[in-house]
Amino acid sequence: MVYFDMDGLLAKYIPGGEYTKKGYFLNLEEDPVMVAVIVELQRQDVDVAILSQYLENGYALQEKKQWLKNHNIHCKQIFVPYGSNKDLYINGSGPHILIDDYTKNLKAWESAGYVAIKYYNGINGTHKTWKGRSIYHNQEPNDIIEVIKEVLQDVKTEKKHKGRNSFVQEVRLE
């Protein structure tokens, strides 16, 4: 499953925006590149989901759900309280890949044993703390899709490889 964050990824982040104000999330502009990426991945039968944090203020969650509906993004949606580790809200066997613009989320995801991809949206990345896989707002959608599919393939291959190694070790122990 490929999980997509919303704010700063599908919906453009507004620096200095009043994100606690009613209407903030509902009225964010879409990032057309990333919306195209998620739609095309779905068309290619790649399992995708939204995995986004929300403020517990009585309206942010509903605004995020409505935003997805307004922008014709129809997939599994997982919303977690702001500040929560996203990995605690997923289940099932992998691979689990998170695409997010926030390094703290990505590091927590990797610490849980999953694969993370940083999205540089033209605003973030000023501290240069992320050293892992990355995609960029100025890439073409097909180039981003290629990166995501390569990562998916690598994770599946690694999982199979690890499975074979485990089997070999078990045989040696007997």
C-alpha positions as CSV (number, residue, x, y, z in Angstrom):
1,M,0.0,0.0,0.0
2,V,1.2,3.5,-0.8
3,Y,0.0,6.0,1.7
4,F,-0.2,9.7,0.8
5,D,-0.2,12.6,3.2
6,M,-2.5,15.5,2.4
7,D,-1.2,18.8,3.7
8,G,1.8,20.0,1.7
9,L,1.5,17.1,-0.7
10,L,-2.0,16.7,-2.3
11,A,-3.1,20.0,-0.9
12,K,-0.7,22.9,-1.2
13,Y,0.5,24.2,2.2
14,I,0.2,27.9,2.8
15,P,3.1,29.3,4.8
16,G,1.8,31.4,7.7
17,G,-1.7,30.2,6.9
18,E,-4.2,30.1,9.7
19,Y,-4.6,26.4,9.8
20,T,-6.7,26.5,13.0
21,K,-9.3,28.7,11.3
22,K,-12.5,27.2,9.9
23,G,-12.3,26.8,6.2
24,Y,-8.5,26.5,6.0
25,F,-8.3,22.9,4.9
26,L,-11.4,22.9,2.8
27,N,-10.1,25.8,0.6
28,L,-6.5,24.6,0.1
29,E,-5.4,24.6,-3.6
30,E,-4.6,21.1,-4.9
31,D,-1.1,20.1,-6.1
32,P,-2.0,19.0,-9.6
33,V,1.1,16.9,-10.0
34,M,0.5,14.8,-6.9
35,V,-3.3,14.5,-7.6
36,A,-2.4,13.2,-11.1
37,V,0.1,10.8,-9.5
38,I,-2.5,9.3,-7.1
39,V,-5.2,9.0,-9.8
40,E,-2.8,7.3,-12.2
41,L,-1.5,4.9,-9.6
42,Q,-5.1,3.9,-8.9
43,R,-5.7,3.4,-12.7
44,Q,-2.7,1.1,-12.7
45,D,-4.2,-0.9,-9.8
46,V,-1.6,0.2,-7.2
47,D,-3.2,0.2,-3.8
48,V,-3.2,3.7,-2.4
49,A,-4.6,5.4,0.7
50,I,-4.7,8.8,2.3
51,L,-2.9,8.9,5.7
52,S,-3.2,12.3,7.2
53,Q,-3.2,13.9,10.6
54,Y,-6.0,16.3,11.6
55,L,-6.6,18.9,14.3
56,E,-9.2,17.9,16.8
57,N,-11.1,21.2,16.5
58,G,-14.5,20.0,15.4
59,Y,-14.2,20.8,11.7
60,A,-10.7,20.0,10.3
61,L,-11.5,16.3,9.8
62,Q,-14.7,17.0,7.9
63,E,-13.0,19.6,5.8
64,K,-10.3,17.2,4.8
65,K,-12.8,14.5,3.8
66,Q,-14.8,17.1,1.8
67,W,-11.6,18.4,0.2
68,L,-10.8,14.9,-1.1
69,K,-14.4,14.5,-2.4
70,N,-14.2,17.9,-4.1
71,H,-11.0,16.9,-5.8
72,N,-12.3,13.5,-6.9
73,I,-9.8,11.5,-4.8
74,H,-11.6,8.3,-3.9
75,C,-9.5,5.8,-2.0
76,K,-9.1,4.4,1.5
77,Q,-8.8,7.3,4.0
78,I,-7.1,7.1,7.4
79,F,-7.1,10.2,9.6
80,V,-5.1,10.3,12.8
81,P,-5.1,12.9,15.5
82,Y,-2.4,15.6,15.1
83,G,0.9,14.5,16.7
84,S,0.2,10.8,16.5
85,N,2.5,8.4,14.8
86,K,0.9,7.4,11.5
87,D,2.3,3.8,11.7
88,L,0.1,3.0,14.7
89,Y,-3.0,3.3,12.5
90,I,-2.2,0.9,9.7
91,N,-2.6,-2.9,9.6
92,G,-2.1,-5.8,7.2
93,S,1.0,-7.1,5.5
94,G,3.2,-4.8,3.6
95,P,4.7,-3.3,1.8
96,H,3.8,0.0,3.5
97,I,5.2,3.1,1.8
98,L,4.5,6.6,3.1
99,I,4.9,9.7,1.0
100,D,5.0,12.8,3.2
101,D,6.5,16.2,3.2
102,Y,7.3,16.2,6.9
103,T,10.6,14.6,8.0
104,K,9.4,13.8,11.5
105,N,6.6,11.7,10.1
106,L,9.0,9.9,7.7
107,K,11.6,9.1,10.4
108,A,8.9,7.7,12.7
109,W,7.6,5.6,9.8
110,E,11.0,4.2,9.0
111,S,11.6,3.5,12.7
112,A,8.5,1.3,12.6
113,G,10.2,-0.7,9.8
114,Y,8.4,0.7,6.8
115,V,9.6,2.6,3.7
116,A,9.3,6.4,3.4
117,I,9.6,8.8,0.5
118,K,10.0,12.6,1.1
119,Y,8.0,15.0,-1.1
120,Y,9.8,18.3,-1.6
121,N,7.0,20.7,-2.3
122,G,9.1,23.8,-3.0
123,I,8.6,25.1,0.6
124,N,9.9,22.4,2.8
125,G,13.4,20.8,3.1
126,T,15.2,24.0,4.2
127,H,17.0,22.1,7.0
128,K,18.2,19.3,4.7
129,T,17.7,16.7,7.5
130,W,16.2,14.0,5.2
131,K,18.7,11.6,3.7
132,G,16.3,9.0,2.2
133,R,14.3,8.5,-1.0
134,S,12.8,11.7,-2.4
135,I,10.5,13.1,-5.0
136,Y,10.1,16.7,-6.1
137,H,7.2,19.1,-7.0
138,N,8.9,20.0,-10.3
139,Q,9.0,16.4,-11.5
140,E,6.6,15.2,-14.1
141,P,3.9,12.9,-12.8
142,N,5.2,9.9,-14.8
143,D,8.6,10.4,-13.3
144,I,7.2,10.4,-9.8
145,I,5.1,7.3,-10.6
146,E,8.2,5.5,-11.9
147,V,10.1,6.2,-8.6
148,I,7.1,5.0,-6.5
149,K,6.8,1.8,-8.6
150,E,10.6,1.2,-8.4
151,V,10.4,1.5,-4.6
152,L,7.4,-0.9,-4.5
153,Q,9.3,-3.4,-6.6
154,D,12.4,-3.0,-4.4
155,V,10.4,-3.6,-1.3
156,K,8.7,-6.6,-2.7
157,T,12.0,-8.1,-3.9
158,E,13.6,-7.4,-0.6
159,K,10.8,-9.1,1.3
160,K,11.0,-12.2,-0.9
161,H,14.8,-12.1,-0.5
162,K,14.5,-11.9,3.3
163,G,12.0,-14.7,3.2
164,R,14.4,-17.0,1.3
165,N,17.2,-16.1,3.8
166,S,15.0,-16.9,6.7
167,F,14.1,-20.3,5.2
168,V,17.8,-21.1,4.5
169,Q,18.7,-20.2,8.1
170,E,15.9,-22.4,9.4
171,V,17.1,-25.3,7.3
172,R,20.7,-24.9,8.5
173,L,19.5,-25.0,12.1
174,E,17.8,-28.3,11.7
